[in-house]
């Protein structure tokens, strides 16, 4: 259920998609593992809510 909510939030919010892309880019640059899951999405958007 949480994964569906996260996907819905991302696909219904174009600025969120851009934020996600920027967050993933920062993670890649810092060497963080690029595993996908709800916990990663929450980490990407930490501070936005």
C-alpha positions in Angstrom: 0.0 0.0 0.0 2.8 2.5 0.9 4.6 1.7 -2.4 1.4 2.4 -4.3 1.0 5.7 -2.5 4.6 6.7 -3.2 4.2 5.8 -6.9 1.0 7.8 -7.1 2.6 10.8 -5.4 5.5 10.7 -7.9 3.5 10.3 -11.0 0.9 12.9 -10.1 3.5 15.5 -9.2 5.9 16.6 -12.0 8.1 18.7 -9.6 8.3 15.6 -7.4 9.8 13.6 -10.3 12.4 16.3 -10.8 13.2 16.2 -7.1 13.5 12.5 -7.2 15.9 12.7 -10.1 18.0 15.3 -8.3 18.0 13.2 -5.1 19.1 10.1 -7.0 21.8 12.1 -8.8 23.1 13.3 -5.4 23.0 9.7 -4.0 24.9 8.4 -7.0 27.5 11.2 -6.6 28.0 10.5 -2.9 28.4 6.8 -3.5 25.3 5.7 -1.6 23.8 2.3 -2.8 21.1 2.7 -5.4 18.6 0.4 -3.9 15.0 1.2 -4.6 12.2 0.9 -2.1 9.9 3.1 -0.1 12.6 3.9 2.4 14.8 5.3 -0.3 12.0 7.5 -1.6 11.4 8.8 1.9 15.1 9.6 2.1 15.1 11.5 -1.2 12.1 13.6 0.0 13.4 14.1 3.6 12.8 17.7 4.5 10.0 18.3 1.9 7.2 17.3 4.2 
